[in-house]
């Protein structure tokens, strides 16, 4: 017999709760590491794709499918800023050390990490995640999220349902909602931020929470 509507709704809510718990655990305890170790609740590296924020990239399309449009917009800005900071750090490293030689087209950044990776895993998780997120954003994100839902009054990206974020990534200014593709775009000028302040496997963060005590993004 067909499943009763009440059971269907209960199953849908269970899926939302499971996804929310996993996503919140990663954001609070592991980002921008590539993954979260579920038992120890510590950041880890996915050895087949040694790319920062891998889990967040892989999750972008699911955020839209789950209709969590606000967190999708925030996640896009987290990745945008992380990419910008990695480019700055890349250039600072070559400027200070004077060692090595950059390729003519080498600019650094999140998507220019010099690592050996699994072609299969990178295709399905990075390329697939970005392409599907772009297609879904084009289809469903128009006029969904306001600037105030992404940044707090201090210019920091909001975390969860709080109105004040402890999250360190921030911008000095940001533009209005992009009405063409529905994505909130940060101004290219970001306030000074030390990339070492980003939570990592070697640094405790001020907003770190145990995996079984995460707040919700819904």
C-alpha positions as CSV (number, residue, x, y, z in Angstrom):
1,X,0.0,0.0,0.0
2,X,1.1,3.6,-0.5
3,X,2.9,5.3,2.3
4,X,0.5,7.6,4.3
5,X,1.1,11.4,3.9
6,X,1.9,11.7,7.6
7,X,4.7,9.1,7.3
8,X,6.1,10.8,4.2
9,X,6.3,14.1,6.1
10,X,7.9,12.5,9.1
11,X,10.5,10.9,6.8
12,X,11.2,14.2,5.1
13,X,11.7,15.9,8.5
14,X,14.0,13.1,9.7
15,X,16.1,13.6,6.6
16,X,16.3,17.4,7.2
17,X,17.3,16.8,10.9
18,X,20.0,14.3,9.9
19,X,21.4,16.6,7.2
20,X,21.3,19.6,9.5
21,X,23.1,17.8,12.3
22,X,25.9,16.7,9.9
23,X,26.2,20.1,8.2
24,X,26.3,22.0,11.5
25,X,28.8,19.6,13.0
26,X,31.1,20.2,10.0
27,X,30.7,24.0,10.0
28,X,31.2,24.4,13.8
29,X,34.0,21.9,14.2
30,X,35.9,21.4,11.0
31,X,35.5,24.1,8.4
32,X,37.6,24.9,6.4
33,X,39.2,21.5,6.6
34,X,38.2,19.0,3.9
35,X,36.1,16.8,6.3
36,X,35.0,16.1,9.8
37,X,35.9,12.9,11.7
38,X,32.5,11.9,13.1
39,X,33.7,10.0,16.1
40,X,36.3,12.4,17.4
41,X,34.5,15.5,16.0
42,X,37.8,16.8,14.8
43,X,38.8,18.3,11.4
44,X,40.4,15.9,9.0
45,X,41.8,15.7,5.5
46,X,40.2,13.6,2.7
47,X,43.4,12.1,1.2
48,X,41.9,11.5,-2.2
49,X,41.0,15.2,-2.7
50,X,43.4,17.4,-0.6
51,X,41.3,20.5,-1.0
52,X,40.1,22.8,1.8
53,X,36.4,23.1,2.4
54,X,35.7,20.0,0.3
55,X,32.7,19.0,2.3
56,X,31.1,22.5,2.0
57,X,31.7,22.5,-1.8
58,X,30.1,19.0,-2.0
59,X,27.1,20.2,0.0
60,X,26.1,23.3,-1.8
61,X,23.6,21.7,-4.1
62,X,22.1,19.8,-1.1
63,X,21.5,23.0,0.7
64,X,19.2,24.2,-2.1
65,X,17.5,20.8,-2.4
66,X,16.8,21.1,1.3
67,X,15.5,24.6,0.7
68,X,18.0,26.1,3.1
69,X,18.6,29.1,0.8
70,X,20.1,31.4,3.5
71,X,22.8,28.9,4.4
72,X,23.6,28.4,0.7
73,X,24.2,32.1,0.2
74,X,26.4,32.2,3.4
75,X,28.3,29.2,2.2
76,X,29.0,30.7,-1.2
77,X,30.4,33.8,0.6
78,X,32.6,31.6,2.9
79,X,34.1,29.9,-0.1
80,X,34.5,33.2,-1.9
81,X,36.4,34.7,1.0
82,X,38.5,31.6,1.6
83,X,39.6,31.6,-2.0
84,X,40.5,35.3,-1.8
85,X,42.5,34.8,1.4
86,X,44.3,31.8,0.0
87,X,45.4,33.8,-3.0
88,X,46.7,36.6,-0.7
89,X,48.5,34.0,1.4
90,X,50.0,32.4,-1.8
91,X,51.3,35.8,-3.0
92,X,52.6,36.7,0.5
93,X,54.5,33.4,0.7
94,X,56.3,34.0,-2.6
95,X,57.0,37.6,-1.8
96,X,58.5,37.0,1.6
97,X,60.5,33.8,1.0
98,X,61.7,34.7,-2.5
99,X,62.1,30.9,-3.0
100,X,60.8,29.0,-5.9
101,X,59.2,30.3,-9.1
102,X,55.6,30.6,-9.9
103,X,54.2,29.5,-13.2
104,X,53.1,32.4,-15.4
105,X,49.4,31.5,-14.9
106,X,49.7,30.4,-11.2
107,X,47.6,32.6,-8.9
108,X,46.9,30.4,-5.9
109,X,43.5,30.2,-4.3
110,X,41.1,27.5,-3.3
111,X,40.8,26.0,-6.8
112,X,44.5,26.2,-7.6
113,X,46.0,24.0,-4.9
114,X,49.0,22.1,-6.2
115,X,48.0,18.5,-5.1
116,X,47.7,15.1,-6.5
117,X,44.1,14.1,-6.4
118,X,41.7,11.3,-7.4
119,X,40.2,12.2,-10.8
120,X,37.0,10.4,-9.9
121,X,36.5,11.9,-6.5
122,X,37.4,15.4,-7.7
123,X,35.0,15.2,-10.6
124,X,32.0,14.0,-8.6
125,X,32.6,16.1,-5.5
126,X,34.2,19.3,-6.7
127,X,33.3,19.7,-10.3
128,X,29.9,18.0,-9.8
129,X,29.2,19.9,-6.7
130,X,29.9,23.3,-8.2
131,X,28.0,22.6,-11.5
132,X,24.9,21.3,-9.8
133,X,24.9,24.1,-7.3
134,X,25.2,26.6,-10.1
135,X,22.3,25.0,-12.0
136,X,20.1,24.8,-8.9
137,X,20.9,28.4,-7.9
138,X,19.9,29.7,-11.4
139,X,16.6,27.8,-11.0
140,X,15.7,28.4,-7.4
141,X,17.7,31.2,-5.7
142,X,16.4,34.4,-7.4
143,X,15.2,36.9,-4.7
144,X,15.4,34.3,-2.0
145,X,18.0,35.8,0.4
146,X,18.6,39.3,1.6
147,X,22.0,40.8,2.6
148,X,20.9,41.0,6.2
149,X,20.4,37.3,6.3
150,X,24.0,36.7,5.3
151,X,26.0,39.4,7.1
152,X,25.5,40.8,10.6
153,X,25.9,44.5,11.4
154,X,29.7,44.0,11.9
155,X,30.1,42.7,8.4
156,X,30.7,39.1,9.5
157,X,29.0,36.1,7.9
158,X,26.2,34.9,10.2
159,X,26.3,31.5,11.7
160,X,23.1,29.4,12.3
161,X,20.1,31.4,13.6
162,X,22.1,33.9,15.6
163,X,21.9,37.6,14.9
164,X,25.6,38.1,15.9
165,X,28.3,35.8,14.6
166,X,31.5,34.7,16.2
167,X,32.6,33.5,12.8
168,X,35.8,35.3,11.8
169,X,35.4,35.5,8.0
170,X,34.1,39.0,7.1
171,X,34.0,41.7,4.5
172,X,34.1,45.5,4.9
173,X,31.3,46.0,2.5
174,X,29.0,44.1,0.3
175,X,26.6,44.7,-2.6
176,X,22.9,44.4,-2.8
177,X,21.3,41.1,-3.7
178,X,22.2,40.2,-7.2
179,X,18.8,40.0,-8.8
180,X,20.0,38.2,-11.9
181,X,21.3,35.0,-10.4
182,X,20.0,35.4,-6.8
183,X,23.4,35.1,-5.2
184,X,24.6,37.6,-2.6
185,X,28.0,38.9,-3.8
186,X,30.7,40.3,-1.5
187,X,32.6,43.4,-2.5
188,X,36.1,42.5,-3.7
189,X,37.6,44.7,-0.9
190,X,37.7,42.6,2.3
191,X,38.9,43.8,5.7
192,X,42.2,42.6,6.9
193,X,42.0,39.0,8.1
194,X,44.7,36.6,9.1
195,X,44.1,33.3,7.5
196,X,45.6,31.6,10.6
197,X,42.4,32.7,12.4
198,X,40.4,30.2,10.4
199,X,39.7,27.1,12.5
200,X,42.0,24.3,11.5
201,X,43.1,20.9,12.8
202,X,45.7,22.7,14.8
203,X,43.7,25.6,16.2
204,X,40.7,25.7,18.5
205,X,38.0,28.1,17.5
206,X,35.9,30.3,19.7
207,X,32.6,28.9,18.3
208,X,33.6,25.3,18.4
209,X,30.8,23.0,19.6
210,X,30.6,19.3,20.3
211,X,29.1,17.3,17.5
212,X,26.1,16.3,19.7
213,X,25.4,19.9,20.7
214,X,25.3,21.8,17.4
215,X,22.7,24.4,16.8
216,X,20.4,24.4,13.8
217,X,20.5,26.3,10.5
218,X,16.8,25.9,9.7
